[in-house]
Amino acid sequence: MRSVNRMTQRGSLMIQVLAAALCVLMVVFYINSIPSYYETLRTDCTLQPCSTLAPAPPTTLEALSAYHLTPDTYSLWFVIIECTFSFLFYLAAFLVFLKSKRDLLGLLAMVALVAYGTTFTSLVYIGSEDSPFLARVPEGIAGVGRMTFFLFLMLFPKGRFVPRWTVLVFVPFCIVQLVSFLFPGTSFDLLNWSSTGRLLYYLTMMGVTIFSQVYRYLKVSSSIEKQQTKWVVYGAVISLLGSVIISGFFVYPVFADSPVSYIYLSALLYVVVAIIPLTLALAILRHRLWDIDPLVNRTILYGTLTLTIILLYAGIVIYLGSLFKTKDNFIVSLVSTGVVAVLFSPIKERLQRILNRVMKGRHDDPYAVLKEMGDHMVQPLPPEEAIQEVAGTIKSALRLPYVGIFIKVNDEEKMAAAAGKREAAFDVHSFSIVHSGEELGTIMVSSRSLGEAFSQEDLRLIDVLLRQTGVILQNIKMTWGIQLLARDLQESREKLVLAREEERLQIRRNLHDDLAPRLLSLSFNVAAAEQYVNKQPDKAVELLGELRGVIRTTVNEIRTMVHDLRPPTLDEFGLIGSIEARMNEIRKSTSTNKSDGEEASGVLKVSLESPSQLPILPAAVEVAAYRIITEALVNVVKHAEATECVVRISVYFGSELEIEVCDDGIGLPVSLKPSINGGIGMKSIRERTAELGGQCLFEKSELGGTRVRAVLPFSQGKEKAYESSINR
C-alpha cells in the first residue's frame, strides 16, 4: 500500500512538473517574441500593409500626429495592451496552480489559460514570422490551448465526461488537431480547409461542450457545482458575444475611422475576453461563490436594453432621413434622441419584468398564480393530490428549486407534499401555515441560489399562497384524522376480538381439561358407592366422604374461575366495599409478616377517601377501577417500602371516575417491569385505562413516593337505559 501511495505521489509530482514546465516554456516564448513583434509593428505594419494578423490597418503620419502619436508610440500601445491581456491570463493560471496544484483539473485549467493567453493575440504569430523554426510554434501552442480548454470544460467540475459518449467526440477532435500540426501545408492542415469546413469542425466541438455543461447542470450537479458551472458559462458566453460584437466594429469605418479608435477597440476587445480567466479562477478557487444570478440579470437587462436602444435610434434616423431626404440633419437626430429618451424607461421596466419572471417567477402577478391554483382546485382531486398541486404551483410561480409542505398530526409534523429536489447547500426558509387561528403545519422553501434572500414581492406572494394552502391543509388534516380514527377503531376491534377469543379458549380449557374429567370421576365414584351401599356400608361411606372432598374442590375451582371473570365482591359489596375488603386483607397480611421485634409504626397504613355513594357505574368501569387499585396496592406492598398509602375515589361532572393511589415510598424505579405474580403491571394499567378512553399517569406524589392517577369516563344514562331494558 505504501509503495502504491509513493508511486501515486511520484506520478502526481511528475505531472505537476511537466505542466509547470510547459507553461514556463510558453511564457518564455511569449516574452521572447515581444521585441520582434514591437519592431515589426514599428517598421513594417504601421505605415504599410504587413500581415492579416496585424492589430490595426496601416495609417499615415498625418493621422498619427493629429493625436500626438508616432509609429513608435502607436506600436507601443498595442504591445502594452496585448501584454497586459496575456499577463491577466498568466496571473489567473498562477493562482490556480498555487491553490490547485495537486488537482489534475486545476493543472489542466492552468495549461489552458497560459496557452489561450499566449496565442489569442497576434503577438507570438507576428513576432516569430522571421524564424522558420519558431514559425510553427504558435500554431502548436494554439492547438494545445484548444484541446486543453475544451477538455477542461467537458470535465469541469467533477473531473469526468458527462455524458460518457462525449469522449467519442473529443478524441477525434484532438486527433485532427495533432495531424494538422504534424502535416502542415497538406490537406490535413486546418489552415487549408475551407472556411465552412473549419466552422463546422469547431461548431461541433463547441456544441458538444455546451451540451455537456447543460446536461451536467440539469442532471448530476450539486448546488456548488451548479454555481461553478454558472460562472464558467457566464464568462465564456460574455466573452464570445462581446468579442463577436466588438470585432464587427473593426469592419465599419464609422466606428474605426482613426488610429486611436483601433487602440480603444483593441483594448475593449481584450477586456471583454479577459472575463474568461476571471470567472474561471473564481469557479475553481472560491468554495462558496457569490450569487451570479443578479449579475446575469443585470447583464442581460442592460445588454438587451443597449441593443434595443441602438437599433431603435438607428431605425428612426434611417426612416426619418429617407422620409425627408436629408442626411446628417440635426432635427432628425434630435427627434430620434427624444423618442429614445421617452421610450427608455418603459422599455427598461418591460425588460426587467420579463427577466424577473424568467429568473424569479411571477411574484408581480399574484392574481394569475391564484387563478392557476384555483383552476387545479376545481378539479375532483383527492386532498393529497390537491396539496401536491399547491406545492408544484408555488415552486413554478417563484422558480424555486424545492418546496415541501408539512402538516401537524398528533403533535408530529408529517410531509404532505414535496416538489423539486432539496439542496443541502441552499438556505431553506420555513413559514407557518395558519387557518382559523390554528397552526396546521409549515412550508419549507429553498432559496433560488446560494445566499439569496427573498424579496418583499416574494414574501407577499408566499403570504397569499399560504392563506389558500391553509384551507386545503385543513381538509387533509381532517381526512387523515378520520383515517387514523378508523385505523385505531379497527385495531381496537381486533384487540377486543382477540381478547374475547383468548378468554373463551381459557374457559374452554378449564372446563374441558379440568372440570369435565372431575365430574366424570364423580359419576364413577357415585356408581361405586351405589354398589357398596348394601354389601359393604362402611366402604360406601368412605367413598362418599372422598366424593364430598372432590365436590368441594371442584366448587372452589369454579368460584376461582368466576372470580377471574369478575370479582364477586363487586356484586356483593359494590366498588367501595370491595376495595375496603381488599385493603383489610392487605393490613392483615402486612401486620402478620412483621416480626415480633419490629415496631408497630412500621406497619403499612392504608386509608380510603371516597364519597359515601357512587353513581351506577358500567360493569367494565367497575372491574377496571378495582383491578387498577388492586394492582397499585400490590405494587405498594411489594416494591414501594412505604409506611402510608392513600386511595382516593372521586366523581367529576357525573361522567368521570377518578382514581388515585398515593404512597410515601421510594418512588418509581428506573426501569418499569410487569408484575411477576400474575399482576397486570403498569403497562396493563395504561392499556386498561386506554380501552375505556381514559387517561393514566404515574408521577411523584405529595407524600414523597409514587402517585398513580387514572381517569375513567362513563355514561350513566346508557347504563340506566340498559338496566331498565333488563327489568322490562
Secondary structure, DSSP 4 states (H G I P E B T S, - for coil): -HHHHHHHHHHHHHHHHHHHHHHHHHHHHHHHHHHHHHHHIIIIISSS---TT-SS----HHHHHTTT--HHHHHHHHHHHHHHHHHHHHHHHHHHHHHHTT-HHHHHHHHHHHHHHHHSSSHHHHHTTT-TTTTTHHHHHHHHHHHHHHHHHHHTTTTS-SSGGGHHHHHHHHHHHHHHHHSTTSTTSGGGS-HHHHHHHHHHHHHHHHHHHHHHHHHT--HHHHHHHHHHHHHHHHHHHHHHHHHHHHH-TTTS-SHHHHHHHHHHHHHHHTHHHHHHHHHHH-SSPPP-HHHHHHHHHHHHHHHHHHHHHHHHHHHHHHHHT-SS-HHHHHHHHHHHHHHHHHHHHHHHHHHHHHHH-STT-HHHHHHHHHHHHTS---HHHHHHHHHHHHHHHHT-SEEEEEEEETTEEEEEEEEE---TTS-EEEEEEEETTEEEEEEEEE-SSTTPPPPHHHHHHHHHHHHHHHHHHHHHHHHHHHHHHHHHHHHHHHHHHHHHHHHHHHHHHIIIIIIHHHHHHHHHHHHHHHHHHHH-HHHHHHHHHHHHHHHHHHHHHHHHHHHHHS-HHHHHHHHHHHHHHHHHHHHHHHHHHS-TTS-GGGSPEEEEE--SSPPP--HHHHHHHHHHHHHHHHHIIIII--SEEEEEEEEETTTEEEEEEEE-SS---SS----SSS--HHHHHHHHHHHTT-EEEEEE-TTSSEEEEEEEE--HHHHHHHHHHHH-
